[in-house]
Amino acid sequence: MPVQLRSATPARIAALIASIALVGACGLPRSGPTTTEVMAGSVEEKGNAHIVAVTPEISRITAAKATAGFSSAFLNAGVVGSDMISAGDVLSISVFENVKDDPLLGNTGQRVSELSEVQVDGQGYIYIPYAGRILAAGQTPEGVRQAITRQLEDQTPDPQVTVARAAGNGSTVSISGQAAAAGVYPIEAPTRTLSRMIAKSGGVTIDPDVAIVRVTRGGQTGKVWLKDLNENPELDIALRPGDKIVIEKDSRSFMALGATGAQSLVPFRSGTMSALEAIATVGGLATMSANPKGVFVLRDESEEIARAVLGRDDLVGTQRLVYVLNLIEPTGLFEARDFQIRDGDTIYVTEAPFTRWQKFLGAITGTAGAASSIATTAEAVN
């Protein structure tokens, strides 16, 4: 039955009023600021953040993909010949002399001289008796054969030379990181490109969608997502002796806070991630508490992009921007699908006003019950 005012003693009324006042003074537990409070932090309201509603144009301006790719020096390098000689390689050289007695290189009666395991030195040269130092690095065995022949033909009649190459330390690349079988691999006919060399090493031990391939050559470094490498043949660069290939996991992440399915630091699961994908990754919006009108993406934006977004040329340095997504608008989900999340972003979802009202009523009901007990006890004592 409804409580009759005339049955409520002054002690009960005083206790109830005191409990309501206590709730109002202490505030209610919540996951963060309300939509109104976030908006109050705008520059227009003397805050330090620019509030921007997401539109197709905003999505286009801010859709800067994380830097990845190879420079022209990598992309324009042609495939190394399968028999190209490099410093550190080992050559087997045979010289046939057209003489019966007193050959130039061999002993008397020996027409064939075998020079096995002739190593190309660090400067790319080999040494052949009577021919001297010959540049071998960067040449094919046929080129070296012709060079040796030219040097010997004035000293022995019609020399016949053969040159064979065995891969040495100079014609190798190293693979490390999250490769299935890290190690040093020779550049051979089937493994002269990046994707084939990764396949030779057994692939990767992590999810290919978050695998990054980094290649260092001399003083230059380039990287590419493994997924992009597999889908775009033009990114499959030719390898060079001494290349260092490192397979690593994408370290980018964003933070999810507020009325989402999970509040945590979330790693990226692909090269690009939209706001809609990011929300789905954390379990979507909390059904019983989220305000779909209050989905915010907090970001420290570069000066260049901030100027383009805000249409201002007086901004200097990094700017704090809060992008607003309203998922109940007719195009709200499309905007969330097109807006790209970047490394370091924070996604915050406010609570619906109804949720806050429920919390208030629950607090009042609970507090009123406690106040009633206090009043009853007071009456009993009196």
Residue, then its C-alpha position, 0 to 999 in steps of 0.5 A: m500500500p502507498v505510504q500515507l503522509r500522516s503515518a510518516t513520523p518527523a523522524r522518518i521524513a527527516a531521515l528520507i530527506a537526509s538520504i536523498a541529500l546524501v545521494g545528491a551530494c556524493g554523486l552516483p558511480r559511473s564509467g566516465p563523463t556524460t555526453t554534455e560534460v565531454m562537449a563542455g570540454s570543447v575549445e568553444e566552451k573554453g576547453n582544450a579540445h576541438i569537437v568534430a562531428v564525423t562526416p564523409e569528408i572528415s573520414r576522407i581527410t583523416a584516413a591516413k594509413a599507417t606508414a608502410g611500404f618500400s622506397s623506390a630503391f627497393l621496388n626498382a631493384g631487379v631480380v638478382g641472377s641465380d648465378m650472380i657472384s657476391a663477396g664471400d662466395v666460393l668458386s671452383i675453377s678448372v683450366f685446360e691448357n693445350v700443351k703436352d709439356d711444361p703447362l703454365l699452371g700444372n705439373t709436367g704432363q698435367r693439362v688440367s689444373e683444378l683450383s677448388e674453393v677459390q673464395v671471393d674476398g671482401q672486396g669482391y676479388i679472386y686471385i688466379p696464378y698468372a692472371g692476378r686479381i680479378l673482380a668477381a663480385g657482381q659478375t656471372p660465372e661466365g663473366v669471370r671465365q672470360a676475364i680469366t681467359r683473357q688474362l691467360e691466353d697470352q701466356t698459354p695457348d688456347p686456354q679453356v676455363t670453366v667456372a662454377r659457383a657455390a653459394g657462400n656467406g655473401s649470397t645470403v639473407s638473414i631471417s629473424g623474429q616471428a619466422a617459423a625457422a629463423g636463420v641464414y638462407p642462401i639466395e637461390a633461383p627459387t628464393r630470389t624474392l621476399s615472399r619466396m624467401i619467407a616461404k622458404s623459412g616456413g612462413v610466420t608463427i603469428d597471425p598473418d593479418v598482424a604480421i609486419v615484414r621489415v627489410t634492412r638493406g645497407g642504411q635503408t629500411g622498409k616494411v610491409w604488412l605480410k597480408d599486403l605482400n601476399e595480395n600485391p605482387e608489386l610489393d614482392i621486392a627482389l632480395r640482395p645479398g646481406d638483406k636482413i628480414v625481420i618478422e614482427k607483430d604489429s604493435r599498434s593499439f587503441m583504448a576502449l572506455g565507457a559503456t563498451g563490452a570491454q574496457s581495455l587496451v586493444p591491439f589492432r587485428s589488421g592493417t586498417m581498422s574502422a571505428l565500427e570494427a573497433i567497437a565490434t572488437v571489444g564486444g560492441l556497445a553495452t546494450m543496457s547502458a550505452n548511449p549510441k549518440g555519444v560515441f567519441v574518438l579522442r586523438d592527438e591530431s597532427e597540425e596538418i590534418a587538424r588544419a584540414v579538418l577544422g578549416r583553419d590555418d592558424l593552428v600550430g602543433t599537435q591538436r586535441l580532437v574529439y570526433v563524434l559518432n552518432l550511431i542512431e542517425p540514418t548514416g551513423l553506421f556508415e560513418a562509423r564504418d568509414f572512419q579509420i581508427r589510428d594507433g593511440d586512439t581512445i574510443y569512449v562511449t557515454e552512458a544513456p540518460f536512462t541508465r543514469w536515472q536508473k542508478f539514481l532511482g536505485a540509489i534512492t530506493g536503497t537509501a530510502g530503505a536504509a533511512s526507514s530502518i533508521a527511523t523505525t529504530a529511532e521510534a522504538v528507542n523513543 
